[in-house]
Amino acid sequence: MKSSRTRTGKNRAATALRLAAWSLMRSHTYLGAYLRRQRARLGAPKAITATAHKLARIAYNLMRYGLAYAQKEEAEYADQVRQRLEKQLHRRAKELGYEVRKIAPAGPTPATPAPAVVT
């Protein structure tokens, strides 16, 4: 009878993916933003593992389906996070009996003249 436990050992692919994930820490990409957000929530070791798992899923899908990788920017990830947060807030407010309406941000204030620079 085979054991259902995961055997311990050094998985070279996992090590390579973790190293690749760690290199994204200062990257201004979607994956870099994901790693930094997860690090704030989970701590560095778990965030690196989560990002390595995301990299593994991307690599698998690239190889399995032969698709080209479309790299996203950090701003796209920030927009996704913001939209998800807004949706969650609307849902929670509705559950609590509140109606939430989005208002337009305040327009630019009348410009005041810049102070004169004496040289």
Distance bins in CASP14 RR format, pairs under 12 A and 6 or more apart:
PFRMAT RR
TARGET T0000
AUTHOR 0000-0000-0000
RMODE 2
METHOD distances of the structure
MODEL  1
6 14 0 0 0 0 0 1 0 0 0 0 0
9 15 0 0 0 0 0 1 0 0 0 0 0
10 16 0 0 0 0 0 1 0 0 0 0 0
10 18 0 0 0 0 0 1 0 0 0 0 0
11 17 0 0 0 0 1 0 0 0 0 0 0
11 18 0 0 0 0 1 0 0 0 0 0 0
11 49 0 0 0 0 0 1 0 0 0 0 0
11 52 0 0 0 0 0 1 0 0 0 0 0
11 56 0 0 0 0 0 1 0 0 0 0 0
12 18 0 0 0 0 0 1 0 0 0 0 0
12 19 0 0 0 0 0 1 0 0 0 0 0
13 19 0 0 0 0 0 1 0 0 0 0 0
13 20 0 0 0 0 0 1 0 0 0 0 0
13 52 0 0 0 0 1 0 0 0 0 0 0
13 53 0 0 0 0 0 1 0 0 0 0 0
13 55 0 0 0 0 0 1 0 0 0 0 0
13 56 1 0 0 1 0 0 0 0 0 0 0
13 59 0 0 0 0 1 0 0 0 0 0 0
13 60 0 0 0 0 0 1 0 0 0 0 0
14 20 0 0 0 0 0 1 0 0 0 0 0
14 21 0 0 0 0 0 1 0 0 0 0 0
14 48 0 0 0 0 0 1 0 0 0 0 0
14 49 0 0 0 0 1 0 0 0 0 0 0
14 52 1 0 0 1 0 0 0 0 0 0 0
14 53 0 0 0 0 1 0 0 0 0 0 0
14 55 0 0 0 0 0 1 0 0 0 0 0
14 56 0 0 0 0 1 0 0 0 0 0 0
15 21 0 0 0 0 0 1 0 0 0 0 0
15 22 0 0 0 0 0 1 0 0 0 0 0
15 48 0 0 0 0 0 1 0 0 0 0 0
15 49 0 0 0 0 0 1 0 0 0 0 0
15 52 0 0 0 0 1 0 0 0 0 0 0
16 22 0 0 0 0 0 1 0 0 0 0 0
16 23 0 0 0 0 0 1 0 0 0 0 0
16 52 0 0 0 0 1 0 0 0 0 0 0
16 55 0 0 0 0 1 0 0 0 0 0 0
16 56 0 0 0 0 1 0 0 0 0 0 0
16 59 0 0 0 0 0 1 0 0 0 0 0
17 23 0 0 0 0 0 1 0 0 0 0 0
17 24 0 0 0 0 0 1 0 0 0 0 0
17 31 0 0 0 0 0 1 0 0 0 0 0
17 48 0 0 0 0 1 0 0 0 0 0 0
17 49 0 0 0 0 1 0 0 0 0 0 0
17 50 0 0 0 0 0 1 0 0 0 0 0
17 51 0 0 0 0 1 0 0 0 0 0 0
17 52 1 1 0 0 0 0 0 0 0 0 0
17 53 1 0 0 1 0 0 0 0 0 0 0
17 54 0 0 0 0 1 0 0 0 0 0 0
17 55 1 0 1 0 0 0 0 0 0 0 0
17 56 1 0 1 0 0 0 0 0 0 0 0
17 57 0 0 0 0 0 1 0 0 0 0 0
17 58 0 0 0 0 0 1 0 0 0 0 0
17 59 1 0 0 1 0 0 0 0 0 0 0
17 60 0 0 0 0 0 1 0 0 0 0 0
18 24 0 0 0 0 0 1 0 0 0 0 0
18 25 0 0 0 0 0 1 0 0 0 0 0
18 35 0 0 0 0 0 1 0 0 0 0 0
18 44 0 0 0 0 0 1 0 0 0 0 0
18 45 0 0 0 0 1 0 0 0 0 0 0
18 46 0 0 0 0 0 1 0 0 0 0 0
18 47 0 0 0 0 0 1 0 0 0 0 0
18 48 1 0 1 0 0 0 0 0 0 0 0
18 49 1 0 0 1 0 0 0 0 0 0 0
18 50 0 0 0 0 0 1 0 0 0 0 0
18 51 0 0 0 0 1 0 0 0 0 0 0
18 52 1 0 1 0 0 0 0 0 0 0 0
18 53 0 0 0 0 1 0 0 0 0 0 0
18 54 0 0 0 0 0 1 0 0 0 0 0
18 55 0 0 0 0 1 0 0 0 0 0 0
18 56 0 0 0 0 0 1 0 0 0 0 0
19 25 0 0 0 0 0 1 0 0 0 0 0
19 48 0 0 0 0 1 0 0 0 0 0 0
19 51 0 0 0 0 0 1 0 0 0 0 0
19 52 0 0 0 0 1 0 0 0 0 0 0
19 55 0 0 0 0 0 1 0 0 0 0 0
20 27 0 0 0 0 0 1 0 0 0 0 0
20 31 0 0 0 0 1 0 0 0 0 0 0
20 32 0 0 0 0 0 1 0 0 0 0 0
20 35 0 0 0 0 0 1 0 0 0 0 0
20 48 0 0 0 0 1 0 0 0 0 0 0
20 51 0 0 0 0 1 0 0 0 0 0 0
20 52 1 0 0 1 0 0 0 0 0 0 0
20 53 0 0 0 0 0 1 0 0 0 0 0
20 54 0 0 0 0 0 1 0 0 0 0 0
20 55 1 0 1 0 0 0 0 0 0 0 0
20 56 0 0 0 0 1 0 0 0 0 0 0
20 58 0 0 0 0 0 1 0 0 0 0 0
20 59 0 0 0 0 1 0 0 0 0 0 0
21 27 0 0 0 0 0 1 0 0 0 0 0
21 31 1 0 0 1 0 0 0 0 0 0 0
21 32 0 0 0 0 1 0 0 0 0 0 0
21 34 0 0 0 0 1 0 0 0 0 0 0
21 35 1 0 0 1 0 0 0 0 0 0 0
21 36 0 0 0 0 0 1 0 0 0 0 0
21 38 0 0 0 0 1 0 0 0 0 0 0
21 39 0 0 0 0 0 1 0 0 0 0 0
21 44 0 0 0 0 0 1 0 0 0 0 0
21 45 0 0 0 0 0 1 0 0 0 0 0
21 46 0 0 0 0 0 1 0 0 0 0 0
21 47 0 0 0 0 1 0 0 0 0 0 0
21 48 1 0 1 0 0 0 0 0 0 0 0
21 49 1 0 0 1 0 0 0 0 0 0 0
21 50 0 0 0 0 1 0 0 0 0 0 0
21 51 1 1 0 0 0 0 0 0 0 0 0
21 52 1 0 1 0 0 0 0 0 0 0 0
21 53 0 0 0 0 1 0 0 0 0 0 0
21 54 0 0 0 0 1 0 0 0 0 0 0
21 55 1 0 1 0 0 0 0 0 0 0 0
21 56 0 0 0 0 1 0 0 0 0 0 0
21 58 0 0 0 0 0 1 0 0 0 0 0
21 59 0 0 0 0 0 1 0 0 0 0 0
22 31 0 0 0 0 0 1 0 0 0 0 0
22 32 0 0 0 0 0 1 0 0 0 0 0
22 35 0 0 0 0 1 0 0 0 0 0 0
22 36 0 0 0 0 0 1 0 0 0 0 0
22 39 0 0 0 0 0 1 0 0 0 0 0
22 44 0 0 0 0 1 0 0 0 0 0 0
22 45 0 0 0 0 0 1 0 0 0 0 0
22 47 0 0 0 0 1 0 0 0 0 0 0
22 48 1 0 1 0 0 0 0 0 0 0 0
22 49 0 0 0 0 0 1 0 0 0 0 0
22 51 0 0 0 0 1 0 0 0 0 0 0
22 52 0 0 0 0 1 0 0 0 0 0 0
22 55 0 0 0 0 0 1 0 0 0 0 0
23 29 0 0 0 0 0 1 0 0 0 0 0
23 31 0 0 0 0 1 0 0 0 0 0 0
23 32 0 0 0 0 1 0 0 0 0 0 0
23 35 0 0 0 0 1 0 0 0 0 0 0
23 48 0 0 0 0 0 1 0 0 0 0 0
23 51 0 0 0 0 0 1 0 0 0 0 0
23 52 0 0 0 0 0 1 0 0 0 0 0
23 55 0 0 0 0 0 1 0 0 0 0 0
24 30 0 0 0 0 1 0 0 0 0 0 0
24 31 1 0 1 0 0 0 0 0 0 0 0
24 32 1 0 1 0 0 0 0 0 0 0 0
24 33 0 0 0 0 1 0 0 0 0 0 0
24 34 0 0 0 0 1 0 0 0 0 0 0
24 35 1 0 1 0 0 0 0 0 0 0 0
24 36 0 0 0 0 1 0 0 0 0 0 0
24 37 0 0 0 0 0 1 0 0 0 0 0
24 38 0 0 0 0 0 1 0 0 0 0 0
24 39 0 0 0 0 0 1 0 0 0 0 0
24 47 0 0 0 0 0 1 0 0 0 0 0
24 48 0 0 0 0 1 0 0 0 0 0 0
24 50 0 0 0 0 0 1 0 0 0 0 0
24 51 1 0 0 1 0 0 0 0 0 0 0
24 52 0 0 0 0 1 0 0 0 0 0 0
24 54 0 0 0 0 1 0 0 0 0 0 0
24 55 0 0 0 0 1 0 0 0 0 0 0
24 58 0 0 0 0 0 1 0 0 0 0 0
24 71 0 0 0 0 0 1 0 0 0 0 0
24 74 0 0 0 0 0 1 0 0 0 0 0
24 77 0 0 0 0 0 1 0 0 0 0 0
25 31 0 0 0 0 0 1 0 0 0 0 0
25 32 1 0 0 1 0 0 0 0 0 0 0
25 33 0 0 0 0 0 1 0 0 0 0 0
25 34 0 0 0 0 0 1 0 0 0 0 0
25 35 1 0 0 1 0 0 0 0 0 0 0
25 36 1 0 0 1 0 0 0 0 0 0 0
25 37 0 0 0 0 0 1 0 0 0 0 0
25 38 0 0 0 0 0 1 0 0 0 0 0
25 39 1 0 0 1 0 0 0 0 0 0 0
25 44 0 0 0 0 1 0 0 0 0 0 0
25 47 0 0 0 0 1 0 0 0 0 0 0
25 48 0 0 0 0 1 0 0 0 0 0 0
25 51 0 0 0 0 1 0 0 0 0 0 0
26 32 1 0 0 1 0 0 0 0 0 0 0
26 33 0 0 0 0 0 1 0 0 0 0 0
26 35 0 0 0 0 1 0 0 0 0 0 0
26 36 0 0 0 0 1 0 0 0 0 0 0
26 39 0 0 0 0 0 1 0 0 0 0 0
26 74 0 0 0 0 0 1 0 0 0 0 0
27 33 0 0 0 0 1 0 0 0 0 0 0
27 34 0 0 0 0 0 1 0 0 0 0 0
27 35 0 0 0 0 1 0 0 0 0 0 0
27 36 0 0 0 0 1 0 0 0 0 0 0
27 51 0 0 0 0 0 1 0 0 0 0 0
27 71 0 0 0 0 0 1 0 0 0 0 0
27 72 0 0 0 0 0 1 0 0 0 0 0
27 73 0 0 0 0 0 1 0 0 0 0 0
27 74 0 0 0 0 1 0 0 0 0 0 0
27 77 0 0 0 0 0 1 0 0 0 0 0
28 35 0 0 0 0 0 1 0 0 0 0 0
28 36 0 0 0 0 0 1 0 0 0 0 0
28 71 0 0 0 0 0 1 0 0 0 0 0
28 72 0 0 0 0 0 1 0 0 0 0 0
28 73 1 0 0 1 0 0 0 0 0 0 0
28 74 1 0 1 0 0 0 0 0 0 0 0
28 75 0 0 0 0 1 0 0 0 0 0 0
28 76 0 0 0 0 0 1 0 0 0 0 0
28 77 0 0 0 0 0 1 0 0 0 0 0
28 78 0 0 0 0 0 1 0 0 0 0 0
29 35 0 0 0 0 1 0 0 0 0 0 0
29 36 0 0 0 0 0 1 0 0 0 0 0
29 51 0 0 0 0 0 1 0 0 0 0 0
29 54 0 0 0 0 0 1 0 0 0 0 0
29 55 0 0 0 0 0 1 0 0 0 0 0
29 58 0 0 0 0 0 1 0 0 0 0 0
29 69 0 0 0 0 0 1 0 0 0 0 0
29 70 0 0 0 0 0 1 0 0 0 0 0
29 71 1 0 0 1 0 0 0 0 0 0 0
29 72 1 0 0 1 0 0 0 0 0 0 0
29 73 1 0 0 1 0 0 0 0 0 0 0
29 74 1 0 0 1 0 0 0 0 0 0 0
29 75 0 0 0 0 0 1 0 0 0 0 0
29 76 0 0 0 0 1 0 0 0 0 0 0
29 77 0 0 0 0 1 0 0 0 0 0 0
29 78 0 0 0 0 0 1 0 0 0 0 0
30 36 0 0 0 0 0 1 0 0 0 0 0
30 37 0 0 0 0 0 1 0 0 0 0 0
30 51 0 0 0 0 0 1 0 0 0 0 0
30 54 0 0 0 0 1 0 0 0 0 0 0
30 55 0 0 0 0 0 1 0 0 0 0 0
30 58 0 0 0 0 0 1 0 0 0 0 0
30 69 0 0 0 0 0 1 0 0 0 0 0
30 70 0 0 0 0 1 0 0 0 0 0 0
30 71 1 0 0 1 0 0 0 0 0 0 0
30 72 1 1 0 0 0 0 0 0 0 0 0
30 73 1 0 0 1 0 0 0 0 0 0 0
30 74 1 0 0 1 0 0 0 0 0 0 0
30 75 0 0 0 0 1 0 0 0 0 0 0
30 76 1 0 0 1 0 0 0 0 0 0 0
30 77 1 0 1 0 0 0 0 0 0 0 0
30 78 0 0 0 0 1 0 0 0 0 0 0
30 79 0 0 0 0 0 1 0 0 0 0 0
30 80 0 0 0 0 1 0 0 0 0 0 0
30 81 0 0 0 0 0 1 0 0 0 0 0
31 37 0 0 0 0 0 1 0 0 0 0 0
31 38 0 0 0 0 0 1 0 0 0 0 0
31 47 0 0 0 0 0 1 0 0 0 0 0
31 48 0 0 0 0 0 1 0 0 0 0 0
31 50 0 0 0 0 0 1 0 0 0 0 0
31 51 1 0 0 1 0 0 0 0 0 0 0
31 52 0 0 0 0 0 1 0 0 0 0 0
31 53 0 0 0 0 0 1 0 0 0 0 0
31 54 1 0 0 1 0 0 0 0 0 0 0
31 55 1 0 0 1 0 0 0 0 0 0 0
31 57 0 0 0 0 0 1 0 0 0 0 0
31 58 0 0 0 0 1 0 0 0 0 0 0
31 69 0 0 0 0 0 1 0 0 0 0 0
31 71 0 0 0 0 1 0 0 0 0 0 0
31 72 0 0 0 0 1 0 0 0 0 0 0
31 73 0 0 0 0 0 1 0 0 0 0 0
31 74 0 0 0 0 1 0 0 0 0 0 0
31 76 0 0 0 0 0 1 0 0 0 0 0
31 77 0 0 0 0 1 0 0 0 0 0 0
32 38 0 0 0 0 1 0 0 0 0 0 0
32 39 0 0 0 0 1 0 0 0 0 0 0
32 47 0 0 0 0 0 1 0 0 0 0 0
32 48 0 0 0 0 0 1 0 0 0 0 0
32 50 0 0 0 0 0 1 0 0 0 0 0
32 51 1 0 0 1 0 0 0 0 0 0 0
32 54 0 0 0 0 0 1 0 0 0 0 0
32 55 0 0 0 0 0 1 0 0 0 0 0
32 71 0 0 0 0 0 1 0 0 0 0 0
32 72 0 0 0 0 0 1 0 0 0 0 0
32 73 0 0 0 0 0 1 0 0 0 0 0
32 74 1 0 0 1 0 0 0 0 0 0 0
32 76 0 0 0 0 0 1 0 0 0 0 0
32 77 0 0 0 0 1 0 0 0 0 0 0
32 78 0 0 0 0 0 1 0 0 0 0 0
33 39 0 0 0 0 0 1 0 0 0 0 0
33 40 0 0 0 0 0 1 0 0 0 0 0
33 47 0 0 0 0 0 1 0 0 0 0 0
33 51 0 0 0 0 0 1 0 0 0 0 0
33 54 0 0 0 0 0 1 0 0 0 0 0
33 72 0 0 0 0 1 0 0 0 0 0 0
33 73 0 0 0 0 1 0 0 0 0 0 0
33 74 1 0 1 0 0 0 0 0 0 0 0
33 75 0 0 0 0 1 0 0 0 0 0 0
33 76 0 0 0 0 1 0 0 0 0 0 0
33 77 1 0 1 0 0 0 0 0 0 0 0
33 78 1 0 0 1 0 0 0 0 0 0 0
33 79 0 0 0 0 0 1 0 0 0 0 0
33 80 0 0 0 0 1 0 0 0 0 0 0
33 81 0 0 0 0 1 0 0 0 0 0 0
34 40 0 0 0 0 0 1 0 0 0 0 0
34 41 0 0 0 0 0 1 0 0 0 0 0
34 42 0 0 0 0 0 1 0 0 0 0 0
34 47 0 0 0 0 1 0 0 0 0 0 0
34 48 0 0 0 0 0 1 0 0 0 0 0
34 50 0 0 0 0 1 0 0 0 0 0 0
34 51 1 0 0 1 0 0 0 0 0 0 0
34 52 0 0 0 0 0 1 0 0 0 0 0
34 53 0 0 0 0 0 1 0 0 0 0 0
34 54 1 0 0 1 0 0 0 0 0 0 0
34 55 0 0 0 0 0 1 0 0 0 0 0
34 58 0 0 0 0 0 1 0 0 0 0 0
34 72 0 0 0 0 1 0 0 0 0 0 0
34 74 0 0 0 0 1 0 0 0 0 0 0
34 76 0 0 0 0 0 1 0 0 0 0 0
34 77 1 0 0 1 0 0 0 0 0 0 0
34 78 0 0 0 0 0 1 0 0 0 0 0
34 80 0 0 0 0 1 0 0 0 0 0 0
34 81 0 0 0 0 1 0 0 0 0 0 0
35 41 0 0 0 0 0 1 0 0 0 0 0
35 42 0 0 0 0 0 1 0 0 0 0 0
35 43 0 0 0 0 0 1 0 0 0 0 0
35 44 0 0 0 0 1 0 0 0 0 0 0
35 45 0 0 0 0 0 1 0 0 0 0 0
35 46 0 0 0 0 0 1 0 0 0 0 0
35 47 1 0 1 0 0 0 0 0 0 0 0
35 48 1 0 0 1 0 0 0 0 0 0 0
35 49 0 0 0 0 0 1 0 0 0 0 0
35 50 0 0 0 0 1 0 0 0 0 0 0
35 51 1 0 1 0 0 0 0 0 0 0 0
35 52 0 0 0 0 1 0 0 0 0 0 0
35 53 0 0 0 0 0 1 0 0 0 0 0
35 54 0 0 0 0 1 0 0 0 0 0 0
35 55 0 0 0 0 1 0 0 0 0 0 0
35 74 0 0 0 0 0 1 0 0 0 0 0
35 77 0 0 0 0 0 1 0 0 0 0 0
36 42 0 0 0 0 0 1 0 0 0 0 0
36 43 0 0 0 0 0 1 0 0 0 0 0
36 44 0 0 0 0 0 1 0 0 0 0 0
36 47 0 0 0 0 1 0 0 0 0 0 0
36 48 0 0 0 0 0 1 0 0 0 0 0
36 50 0 0 0 0 0 1 0 0 0 0 0
36 51 0 0 0 0 1 0 0 0 0 0 0
36 74 0 0 0 0 1 0 0 0 0 0 0
36 77 0 0 0 0 1 0 0 0 0 0 0
36 78 0 0 0 0 0 1 0 0 0 0 0
36 81 0 0 0 0 0 1 0 0 0 0 0
37 43 0 0 0 0 0 1 0 0 0 0 0
37 47 0 0 0 0 1 0 0 0 0 0 0
37 50 0 0 0 0 0 1 0 0 0 0 0
37 51 0 0 0 0 0 1 0 0 0 0 0
37 54 0 0 0 0 0 1 0 0 0 0 0
37 74 0 0 0 0 0 1 0 0 0 0 0
37 77 0 0 0 0 1 0 0 0 0 0 0
37 78 0 0 0 0 1 0 0 0 0 0 0
37 80 0 0 0 0 0 1 0 0 0 0 0
37 81 1 0 0 1 0 0 0 0 0 0 0
37 84 0 0 0 0 0 1 0 0 0 0 0
37 85 0 0 0 0 0 1 0 0 0 0 0
38 44 0 0 0 0 1 0 0 0 0 0 0
38 45 0 0 0 0 0 1 0 0 0 0 0
38 46 1 0 0 1 0 0 0 0 0 0 0
38 47 1 1 0 0 0 0 0 0 0 0 0
38 48 0 0 0 0 1 0 0 0 0 0 0
38 49 0 0 0 0 1 0 0 0 0 0 0
38 50 1 0 1 0 0 0 0 0 0 0 0
38 51 1 0 0 1 0 0 0 0 0 0 0
38 52 0 0 0 0 0 1 0 0 0 0 0
38 53 0 0 0 0 0 1 0 0 0 0 0
38 54 0 0 0 0 1 0 0 0 0 0 0
38 77 0 0 0 0 0 1 0 0 0 0 0
38 81 0 0 0 0 0 1 0 0 0 0 0
39 45 0 0 0 0 1 0 0 0 0 0 0
39 46 0 0 0 0 1 0 0 0 0 0 0
39 47 1 1 0 0 0 0 0 0 0 0 0
39 48 1 0 0 1 0 0 0 0 0 0 0
39 49 0 0 0 0 0 1 0 0 0 0 0
39 50 0 0 0 0 1 0 0 0 0 0 0
39 51 0 0 0 0 1 0 0 0 0 0 0
40 46 0 0 0 0 0 1 0 0 0 0 0
40 47 0 0 0 0 1 0 0 0 0 0 0
40 81 0 0 0 0 0 1 0 0 0 0 0
41 47 1 0 0 1 0 0 0 0 0 0 0
41 50 0 0 0 0 1 0 0 0 0 0 0
41 81 0 0 0 0 0 1 0 0 0 0 0
42 48 0 0 0 0 1 0 0 0 0 0 0
42 49 0 0 0 0 1 0 0 0 0 0 0
42 50 1 0 0 1 0 0 0 0 0 0 0
42 51 0 0 0 0 0 1 0 0 0 0 0
43 49 0 0 0 0 0 1 0 0 0 0 0
43 50 0 0 0 0 1 0 0 0 0 0 0
43 51 0 0 0 0 0 1 0 0 0 0 0
44 50 0 0 0 0 0 1 0 0 0 0 0
44 51 0 0 0 0 0 1 0 0 0 0 0
45 51 0 0 0 0 0 1 0 0 0 0 0
45 52 0 0 0 0 0 1 0 0 0 0 0
46 52 0 0 0 0 0 1 0 0 0 0 0
46 53 0 0 0 0 0 1 0 0 0 0 0
47 53 0 0 0 0 0 1 0 0 0 0 0
47 54 0 0 0 0 0 1 0 0 0 0 0
48 54 0 0 0 0 0 1 0 0 0 0 0
48 55 0 0 0 0 0 1 0 0 0 0 0
49 55 0 0 0 0 0 1 0 0 0 0 0
49 56 0 0 0 0 0 1 0 0 0 0 0
50 56 0 0 0 0 0 1 0 0 0 0 0
50 57 0 0 0 0 0 1 0 0 0 0 0
51 57 0 0 0 0 0 1 0 0 0 0 0
51 58 0 0 0 0 0 1 0 0 0 0 0
52 58 0 0 0 0 0 1 0 0 0 0 0
52 59 0 0 0 0 0 1 0 0 0 0 0
53 59 0 0 0 0 0 1 0 0 0 0 0
53 60 0 0 0 0 0 1 0 0 0 0 0
54 60 0 0 0 0 0 1 0 0 0 0 0
54 61 0 0 0 0 0 1 0 0 0 0 0
54 77 0 0 0 0 0 1 0 0 0 0 0
55 61 0 0 0 0 0 1 0 0 0 0 0
55 62 0 0 0 0 0 1 0 0 0 0 0
55 69 0 0 0 0 0 1 0 0 0 0 0
56 62 0 0 0 0 0 1 0 0 0 0 0
56 63 0 0 0 0 0 1 0 0 0 0 0
56 64 0 0 0 0 0 1 0 0 0 0 0
57 63 0 0 0 0 0 1 0 0 0 0 0
57 64 0 0 0 0 0 1 0 0 0 0 0
57 65 0 0 0 0 0 1 0 0 0 0 0
58 64 0 0 0 0 0 1 0 0 0 0 0
58 65 0 0 0 0 0 1 0 0 0 0 0
58 66 0 0 0 0 0 1 0 0 0 0 0
58 67 0 0 0 0 1 0 0 0 0 0 0
58 68 0 0 0 0 0 1 0 0 0 0 0
58 69 1 0 0 1 0 0 0 0 0 0 0
58 70 0 0 0 0 0 1 0 0 0 0 0
58 71 0 0 0 0 0 1 0 0 0 0 0
58 72 0 0 0 0 0 1 0 0 0 0 0
59 65 0 0 0 0 0 1 0 0 0 0 0
59 66 0 0 0 0 0 1 0 0 0 0 0
59 67 0 0 0 0 0 1 0 0 0 0 0
59 69 0 0 0 0 1 0 0 0 0 0 0
60 66 0 0 0 0 0 1 0 0 0 0 0
60 67 0 0 0 0 0 1 0 0 0 0 0
61 67 1 0 0 1 0 0 0 0 0 0 0
61 68 0 0 0 0 0 1 0 0 0 0 0
61 69 0 0 0 0 1 0 0 0 0 0 0
61 70 0 0 0 0 0 1 0 0 0 0 0
62 68 1 0 0 1 0 0 0 0 0 0 0
62 69 1 0 1 0 0 0 0 0 0 0 0
62 70 0 0 0 0 0 1 0 0 0 0 0
63 69 0 0 0 0 0 1 0 0 0 0 0
70 76 0 0 0 0 0 1 0 0 0 0 0
71 77 0 0 0 0 0 1 0 0 0 0 0
72 78 0 0 0 0 0 1 0 0 0 0 0
72 79 0 0 0 0 0 1 0 0 0 0 0
72 80 0 0 0 0 1 0 0 0 0 0 0
73 79 0 0 0 0 1 0 0 0 0 0 0
73 80 0 0 0 0 0 1 0 0 0 0 0
74 80 0 0 0 0 0 1 0 0 0 0 0
74 81 0 0 0 0 0 1 0 0 0 0 0
75 81 0 0 0 0 0 1 0 0 0 0 0
75 82 0 0 0 0 0 1 0 0 0 0 0
76 82 0 0 0 0 0 1 0 0 0 0 0
76 83 0 0 0 0 0 1 0 0 0 0 0
77 83 0 0 0 0 0 1 0 0 0 0 0
77 84 0 0 0 0 0 1 0 0 0 0 0
78 84 0 0 0 0 0 1 0 0 0 0 0
78 85 0 0 0 0 0 1 0 0 0 0 0
79 85 0 0 0 0 0 1 0 0 0 0 0
79 86 0 0 0 0 0 1 0 0 0 0 0
80 86 0 0 0 0 0 1 0 0 0 0 0
80 87 0 0 0 0 0 1 0 0 0 0 0
81 87 0 0 0 0 0 1 0 0 0 0 0
81 88 0 0 0 0 0 1 0 0 0 0 0
82 88 0 0 0 0 0 1 0 0 0 0 0
82 89 0 0 0 0 0 1 0 0 0 0 0
82 102 0 0 0 0 0 1 0 0 0 0 0
83 89 0 0 0 0 0 1 0 0 0 0 0
83 90 0 0 0 0 0 1 0 0 0 0 0
83 102 0 0 0 0 0 1 0 0 0 0 0
84 90 0 0 0 0 0 1 0 0 0 0 0
84 91 0 0 0 0 0 1 0 0 0 0 0
85 91 0 0 0 0 0 1 0 0 0 0 0
85 92 0 0 0 0 0 1 0 0 0 0 0
86 92 0 0 0 0 0 1 0 0 0 0 0
86 93 0 0 0 0 0 1 0 0 0 0 0
86 100 0 0 0 0 1 0 0 0 0 0 0
86 101 0 0 0 0 0 1 0 0 0 0 0
86 102 1 0 0 1 0 0 0 0 0 0 0
87 93 0 0 0 0 0 1 0 0 0 0 0
87 94 0 0 0 0 0 1 0 0 0 0 0
87 100 0 0 0 0 0 1 0 0 0 0 0
87 102 0 0 0 0 0 1 0 0 0 0 0
88 94 0 0 0 0 0 1 0 0 0 0 0
88 95 0 0 0 0 0 1 0 0 0 0 0
88 100 0 0 0 0 0 1 0 0 0 0 0
89 95 0 0 0 0 0 1 0 0 0 0 0
89 96 0 0 0 0 0 1 0 0 0 0 0
89 98 0 0 0 0 1 0 0 0 0 0 0
89 100 1 0 0 1 0 0 0 0 0 0 0
89 102 0 0 0 0 0 1 0 0 0 0 0
90 96 0 0 0 0 0 1 0 0 0 0 0
90 97 0 0 0 0 0 1 0 0 0 0 0
90 98 0 0 0 0 1 0 0 0 0 0 0
90 99 0 0 0 0 1 0 0 0 0 0 0
90 100 1 0 1 0 0 0 0 0 0 0 0
90 101 0 0 0 0 1 0 0 0 0 0 0
90 102 0 0 0 0 1 0 0 0 0 0 0
91 97 0 0 0 0 0 1 0 0 0 0 0
91 98 0 0 0 0 0 1 0 0 0 0 0
91 100 0 0 0 0 1 0 0 0 0 0 0
92 98 0 0 0 0 1 0 0 0 0 0 0
92 100 0 0 0 0 1 0 0 0 0 0 0
93 99 1 0 0 1 0 0 0 0 0 0 0
93 100 1 0 1 0 0 0 0 0 0 0 0
93 101 0 0 0 0 0 1 0 0 0 0 0
93 102 0 0 0 0 0 1 0 0 0 0 0
94 100 1 0 0 1 0 0 0 0 0 0 0
94 101 0 0 0 0 0 1 0 0 0 0 0
END
